Amino acid sequence: MSEHAADKFDDVRASEYARQSRIALAGYEACHQLSACMLSAALGPIGTARILVVGAGGTAGEIVAAARLEAGWTFLGVDPSDSMLGFARAAIAENGLSERVELRHGDLTGVTPETGFDAAVMIGVLHHLPGDAAKRHLLDELAKRVREGAPLILAGNCGSYRDNPLFMEAWANRWRMHGAEPDDVRIKMNTILRGADPPPSEEAVARLLTDVGFEHPRRFFTSLFWSAWLSRRRREGLGDSRQAMRVP
């Protein structure tokens, strides 16, 4: 996430994030748990692994789920929002994971390129970046920091909000279901329309990934606009990533 995108996640929004993210994403816990399961399946029984987590602030749900599943994994998480990182640190400490997790305030420029992480996770970040150039830049920076063949879990909103009124109405009903008044629902929906720029299609996500050296992604979770994919950094010498086999 860029510093500009992180401006949205101030102290007020960070304090509401844990509750509101679970309303906005039906299946929030399931997405994080399945992401951990997919990452473990992709890495196989290697015992130890170093995982890069981009946009680690907030609930730290992706770290907690993966750390519970794999006792030998350690994590480096980065996030440009200090407020969001504060809540992540609290969640990590509460789960007894502080010795296995390092959190850094900032973006990927603070992580040495060619670090060779065994895997990476980026959940709920891409749709906050305006335009393809910013999205591609972040994915390219991520690719430089994982080893060849490393799996990537990518999750976020995908598709045009304005072109999917049925999904938008269902999304609004999620807030109504949790007690929001009609005026509050309208405010939330208008904020969503103004404040995010999701890739327009799953094909667009695939293009962004393959452009920076990842294999074609395999989707494993969907909830309205939200999807989660598993991809891998392409191994050198394997040719055009668009022809890569779609296997974990």
Secondary structure, DSSP 8 states (H G I E B T S, - for coil): --HHHHTT--HHHHHHHHHHHHHHSTTHHHHHHHHHHHHHHHH-S-S-EEEEEES--SS-HHHHHHHHH-TTEEEEEEES-HHHHHHHHHHHHHTT-GGGEEEEES-GGGS-TT--BSEEEEES-GGGS-HHHHHHHHHHHHHTTB-TT-EEEEEEE-S-STT-HHHHHHHHHHHHHTT--HHHHHHHHHHHHHH----SSHHHHHHHHHHTTB---EEEEEETTEEEEEEEB--TTS--GGGS----
